[in-house]
């Protein structure tokens, strides 16, 4: 029922407004998803398909990519809808409005989305309050939660490490893992931080801040890279991850290699490059480092291909928008039934 509703109704609503309505509805609908799961209307992953990585147990391999729930407003609903884990953000130290509108578009002919949002979010302090409330609940304690960190637009490159450290210090206690995002195309100069020389101090500062904030466990730290990185740069990031003892790499973000207008493009067009990068990373880092494969997954066959390329876990976003709130639960059930 969702697909015709999306095609004939939701797709005619402004893309950013539809996103806002969707996050609100999912955030308020956790109870409904739980009730549907109890009576078998929402698929449940098989326990045998749980994934153990990062020192954690992920109940299912497919999670939500950052960008949808920027302020951690709908975590409980998203988990109840069938995601094996939820990554919130990108969050910056101070709240910021993001880029001017319009800044979000559907690319229906390729089942994609294009955005130049610019890390619009309420800031790390506001997220900390929301996550504290979530983690105080029984259901909230069970959710595997990642927090995606970015820098404020006004922060110069030389101040980037302080931005990431501030948010890590504040949010690590609520996170099961943290991700340093230096790969969004919509914050000026951000992707320049992917070079090893500038990335190293950011990762070191974030690691130190997380360790300072949480002393009873080690919060895993990952870095998220862009699909537009040259192969040599992918290799350099992989080598840096091993050198610094990072826990994983998220590959990859949206692409600017398109002619559709400003912003990064997501959707099925990303899958070929995502497969290349995941395979390259796995060959470079060996069998143990966690690789979260993201980009263009829209079917069970796509998901299995990314896993076969070397991904430990998967993330989706765009296909969830196009295929509806029950799709990811079916996908996780299918994947865990045969692992």
Secondary structure as a PSIPRED ss2 file (coil, helix, strand):
# PSIPRED VFORMAT (PSIPRED V4.0)

   1 X C   1.000  0.000  0.000
   2 X H   0.000  1.000  0.000
   3 X H   0.000  1.000  0.000
   4 X H   0.000  1.000  0.000
   5 X H   0.000  1.000  0.000
   6 X H   0.000  1.000  0.000
   7 X H   0.000  1.000  0.000
   8 X H   0.000  1.000  0.000
   9 X C   1.000  0.000  0.000
  10 X H   0.000  1.000  0.000
  11 X H   0.000  1.000  0.000
  12 X H   0.000  1.000  0.000
  13 X C   1.000  0.000  0.000
  14 X C   1.000  0.000  0.000
  15 X H   0.000  1.000  0.000
  16 X H   0.000  1.000  0.000
  17 X H   0.000  1.000  0.000
  18 X H   0.000  1.000  0.000
  19 X H   0.000  1.000  0.000
  20 X H   0.000  1.000  0.000
  21 X H   0.000  1.000  0.000
  22 X H   0.000  1.000  0.000
  23 X H   0.000  1.000  0.000
  24 X H   0.000  1.000  0.000
  25 X H   0.000  1.000  0.000
  26 X H   0.000  1.000  0.000
  27 X H   0.000  1.000  0.000
  28 X H   0.000  1.000  0.000
  29 X C   1.000  0.000  0.000
  30 X H   0.000  1.000  0.000
  31 X H   0.000  1.000  0.000
  32 X H   0.000  1.000  0.000
  33 X H   0.000  1.000  0.000
  34 X H   0.000  1.000  0.000
  35 X H   0.000  1.000  0.000
  36 X H   0.000  1.000  0.000
  37 X H   0.000  1.000  0.000
  38 X H   0.000  1.000  0.000
  39 X C   1.000  0.000  0.000
  40 X C   1.000  0.000  0.000
  41 X C   1.000  0.000  0.000
  42 X C   1.000  0.000  0.000
  43 X C   1.000  0.000  0.000
  44 X C   1.000  0.000  0.000
  45 X C   1.000  0.000  0.000
  46 X C   1.000  0.000  0.000
  47 X H   0.000  1.000  0.000
  48 X H   0.000  1.000  0.000
  49 X H   0.000  1.000  0.000
  50 X C   1.000  0.000  0.000
  51 X E   0.000  0.000  1.000
  52 X E   0.000  0.000  1.000
  53 X E   0.000  0.000  1.000
  54 X C   1.000  0.000  0.000
  55 X C   1.000  0.000  0.000
  56 X E   0.000  0.000  1.000
  57 X E   0.000  0.000  1.000
  58 X E   0.000  0.000  1.000
  59 X C   1.000  0.000  0.000
  60 X C   1.000  0.000  0.000
  61 X C   1.000  0.000  0.000
  62 X E   0.000  0.000  1.000
  63 X E   0.000  0.000  1.000
  64 X E   0.000  0.000  1.000
  65 X C   1.000  0.000  0.000
  66 X C   1.000  0.000  0.000
  67 X C   1.000  0.000  0.000
  68 X C   1.000  0.000  0.000
  69 X C   1.000  0.000  0.000
  70 X C   1.000  0.000  0.000
  71 X C   1.000  0.000  0.000
  72 X C   1.000  0.000  0.000
  73 X C   1.000  0.000  0.000
  74 X C   1.000  0.000  0.000
  75 X H   0.000  1.000  0.000
  76 X H   0.000  1.000  0.000
  77 X H   0.000  1.000  0.000
  78 X H   0.000  1.000  0.000
  79 X H   0.000  1.000  0.000
  80 X H   0.000  1.000  0.000
  81 X C   1.000  0.000  0.000
  82 X C   1.000  0.000  0.000
  83 X C   1.000  0.000  0.000
  84 X C   1.000  0.000  0.000
  85 X C   1.000  0.000  0.000
  86 X E   0.000  0.000  1.000
  87 X E   0.000  0.000  1.000
  88 X E   0.000  0.000  1.000
  89 X E   0.000  0.000  1.000
  90 X E   0.000  0.000  1.000
  91 X E   0.000  0.000  1.000
  92 X C   1.000  0.000  0.000
  93 X C   1.000  0.000  0.000
  94 X E   0.000  0.000  1.000
  95 X E   0.000  0.000  1.000
  96 X E   0.000  0.000  1.000
  97 X C   1.000  0.000  0.000
  98 X C   1.000  0.000  0.000
  99 X C   1.000  0.000  0.000
 100 X C   1.000  0.000  0.000
 101 X C   1.000  0.000  0.000
 102 X C   1.000  0.000  0.000
 103 X C   1.000  0.000  0.000
 104 X E   0.000  0.000  1.000
 105 X E   0.000  0.000  1.000
 106 X E   0.000  0.000  1.000
 107 X E   0.000  0.000  1.000
 108 X H   0.000  1.000  0.000
 109 X H   0.000  1.000  0.000
 110 X H   0.000  1.000  0.000
 111 X C   1.000  0.000  0.000
 112 X E   0.000  0.000  1.000
 113 X E   0.000  0.000  1.000
 114 X E   0.000  0.000  1.000
 115 X E   0.000  0.000  1.000
 116 X C   1.000  0.000  0.000
 117 X C   1.000  0.000  0.000
 118 X C   1.000  0.000  0.000
 119 X C   1.000  0.000  0.000
 120 X C   1.000  0.000  0.000
 121 X E   0.000  0.000  1.000
 122 X E   0.000  0.000  1.000
 123 X E   0.000  0.000  1.000
 124 X H   0.000  1.000  0.000
 125 X H   0.000  1.000  0.000
 126 X H   0.000  1.000  0.000
 127 X H   0.000  1.000  0.000
 128 X H   0.000  1.000  0.000
 129 X H   0.000  1.000  0.000
 130 X H   0.000  1.000  0.000
 131 X H   0.000  1.000  0.000
 132 X H   0.000  1.000  0.000
 133 X H   0.000  1.000  0.000
 134 X H   0.000  1.000  0.000
 135 X H   0.000  1.000  0.000
 136 X C   1.000  0.000  0.000
 137 X C   1.000  0.000  0.000
 138 X H   0.000  1.000  0.000
 139 X H   0.000  1.000  0.000
 140 X H   0.000  1.000  0.000
 141 X H   0.000  1.000  0.000
 142 X H   0.000  1.000  0.000
 143 X C   1.000  0.000  0.000
 144 X C   1.000  0.000  0.000
 145 X E   0.000  0.000  1.000
 146 X E   0.000  0.000  1.000
 147 X E   0.000  0.000  1.000
 148 X E   0.000  0.000  1.000
 149 X E   0.000  0.000  1.000
 150 X C   1.000  0.000  0.000
 151 X C   1.000  0.000  0.000
 152 X C   1.000  0.000  0.000
 153 X C   1.000  0.000  0.000
 154 X C   1.000  0.000  0.000
 155 X C   1.000  0.000  0.000
 156 X C   1.000  0.000  0.000
 157 X H   0.000  1.000  0.000
 158 X H   0.000  1.000  0.000
 159 X H   0.000  1.000  0.000
 160 X H   0.000  1.000  0.000
 161 X H   0.000  1.000  0.000
 162 X H   0.000  1.000  0.000
 163 X H   0.000  1.000  0.000
 164 X H   0.000  1.000  0.000
 165 X H   0.000  1.000  0.000
 166 X H   0.000  1.000  0.000
 167 X H   0.000  1.000  0.000
 168 X H   0.000  1.000  0.000
 169 X H   0.000  1.000  0.000
 170 X H   0.000  1.000  0.000
 171 X H   0.000  1.000  0.000
 172 X H   0.000  1.000  0.000
 173 X H   0.000  1.000  0.000
 174 X H   0.000  1.000  0.000
 175 X C   1.000  0.000  0.000
 176 X C   1.000  0.000  0.000
 177 X E   0.000  0.000  1.000
 178 X E   0.000  0.000  1.000
 179 X E   0.000  0.000  1.000
 180 X E   0.000  0.000  1.000
 181 X E   0.000  0.000  1.000
 182 X C   1.000  0.000  0.000
 183 X C   1.000  0.000  0.000
 184 X C   1.000  0.000  0.000
 185 X C   1.000  0.000  0.000
 186 X C   1.000  0.000  0.000
 187 X C   1.000  0.000  0.000
 188 X C   1.000  0.000  0.000
 189 X C   1.000  0.000  0.000
 190 X H   0.000  1.000  0.000
 191 X H   0.000  1.000  0.000
 192 X H   0.000  1.000  0.000
 193 X H   0.000  1.000  0.000
 194 X H   0.000  1.000  0.000
 195 X C   1.000  0.000  0.000
 196 X H   0.000  1.000  0.000
 197 X H   0.000  1.000  0.000
 198 X H   0.000  1.000  0.000
 199 X H   0.000  1.000  0.000
 200 X H   0.000  1.000  0.000
 201 X H   0.000  1.000  0.000
 202 X H   0.000  1.000  0.000
 203 X H   0.000  1.000  0.000
 204 X H   0.000  1.000  0.000
 205 X H   0.000  1.000  0.000
 206 X H   0.000  1.000  0.000
 207 X H   0.000  1.000  0.000
 208 X H   0.000  1.000  0.000
 209 X H   0.000  1.000  0.000
 210 X H   0.000  1.000  0.000
 211 X H   0.000  1.000  0.000
 212 X H   0.000  1.000  0.000
 213 X H   0.000  1.000  0.000
 214 X C   1.000  0.000  0.000
 215 X C   1.000  0.000  0.000
 216 X C   1.000  0.000  0.000
 217 X C   1.000  0.000  0.000
 218 X C   1.000  0.000  0.000
 219 X C   1.000  0.000  0.000
 220 X E   0.000  0.000  1.000
 221 X E   0.000  0.000  1.000
 222 X E   0.000  0.000  1.000
 223 X E   0.000  0.000  1.000
 224 X E   0.000  0.000  1.000
 225 X E   0.000  0.000  1.000
 226 X C   1.000  0.000  0.000
 227 X C   1.000  0.000  0.000
 228 X C   1.000  0.000  0.000
 229 X C   1.000  0.000  0.000
 230 X C   1.000  0.000  0.000
 231 X H   0.000  1.000  0.000
 232 X H   0.000  1.000  0.000
 233 X H   0.000  1.000  0.000
 234 X H   0.000  1.000  0.000
 235 X H   0.000  1.000  0.000
 236 X H   0.000  1.000  0.000
 237 X H   0.000  1.000  0.000
 238 X H   0.000  1.000  0.000
 239 X H   0.000  1.000  0.000
 240 X H   0.000  1.000  0.000
 241 X H   0.000  1.000  0.000
 242 X H   0.000  1.000  0.000
 243 X H   0.000  1.000  0.000
 244 X H   0.000  1.000  0.000
 245 X C   1.000  0.000  0.000
 246 X C   1.000  0.000  0.000
 247 X C   1.000  0.000  0.000
 248 X E   0.000  0.000  1.000
 249 X E   0.000  0.000  1.000
 250 X E   0.000  0.000  1.000
 251 X E   0.000  0.000  1.000
 252 X C   1.000  0.000  0.000
 253 X C   1.000  0.000  0.000
 254 X C   1.000  0.000  0.000
 255 X E   0.000  0.000  1.000
 256 X C   1.000  0.000  0.000
 257 X C   1.000  0.000  0.000
 258 X C   1.000  0.000  0.000
 259 X C   1.000  0.000  0.000
 260 X C   1.000  0.000  0.000
 261 X C   1.000  0.000  0.000
 262 X C   1.000  0.000  0.000
 263 X C   1.000  0.000  0.000
 264 X E   0.000  0.000  1.000
 265 X E   0.000  0.000  1.000
 266 X E   0.000  0.000  1.000
 267 X C   1.000  0.000  0.000
 268 X H   0.000  1.000  0.000
 269 X H   0.000  1.000  0.000
 270 X H   0.000  1.000  0.000
 271 X H   0.000  1.000  0.000
 272 X H   0.000  1.000  0.000
 273 X H   0.000  1.000  0.000
 274 X H   0.000  1.000  0.000
 275 X H   0.000  1.000  0.000
 276 X H   0.000  1.000  0.000
 277 X H   0.000  1.000  0.000
 278 X H   0.000  1.000  0.000
 279 X H   0.000  1.000  0.000
 280 X H   0.000  1.000  0.000
 281 X H   0.000  1.000  0.000
 282 X H   0.000  1.000  0.000
 283 X H   0.000  1.000  0.000
 284 X H   0.000  1.000  0.000
 285 X H   0.000  1.000  0.000
 286 X C   1.000  0.000  0.000
 287 X C   1.000  0.000  0.000
 288 X C   1.000  0.000  0.000
 289 X C   1.000  0.000  0.000
 290 X E   0.000  0.000  1.000
 291 X E   0.000  0.000  1.000
 292 X E   0.000  0.000  1.000
 293 X E   0.000  0.000  1.000
 294 X E   0.000  0.000  1.000
 295 X C   1.000  0.000  0.000
 296 X C   1.000  0.000  0.000
 297 X C   1.000  0.000  0.000
 298 X C   1.000  0.000  0.000
 299 X C   1.000  0.000  0.000
 300 X H   0.000  1.000  0.000
 301 X H   0.000  1.000  0.000
 302 X H   0.000  1.000  0.000
 303 X H   0.000  1.000  0.000
 304 X H   0.000  1.000  0.000
 305 X H   0.000  1.000  0.000
 306 X H   0.000  1.000  0.000
 307 X H   0.000  1.000  0.000
 308 X H   0.000  1.000  0.000
 309 X H   0.000  1.000  0.000
 310 X C   1.000  0.000  0.000
 311 X C   1.000  0.000  0.000
 312 X C   1.000  0.000  0.000
 313 X E   0.000  0.000  1.000
 314 X E   0.000  0.000  1.000
 315 X E   0.000  0.000  1.000
 316 X E   0.000  0.000  1.000
 317 X C   1.000  0.000  0.000
 318 X H   0.000  1.000  0.000
 319 X H   0.000  1.000  0.000
 320 X H   0.000  1.000  0.000
 321 X H   0.000  1.000  0.000
 322 X H   0.000  1.000  0.000
 323 X H   0.000  1.000  0.000
 324 X C   1.000  0.000  0.000
 325 X C   1.000  0.000  0.000
 326 X C   1.000  0.000  0.000
 327 X H   0.000  1.000  0.000
 328 X H   0.000  1.000  0.000
 329 X H   0.000  1.000  0.000
 330 X H   0.000  1.000  0.000
 331 X H   0.000  1.000  0.000
 332 X H   0.000  1.000  0.000
 333 X H   0.000  1.000  0.000
 334 X H   0.000  1.000  0.000
 335 X H   0.000  1.000  0.000
 336 X H   0.000  1.000  0.000
 337 X H   0.000  1.000  0.000
 338 X C   1.000  0.000  0.000
 339 X C   1.000  0.000  0.000
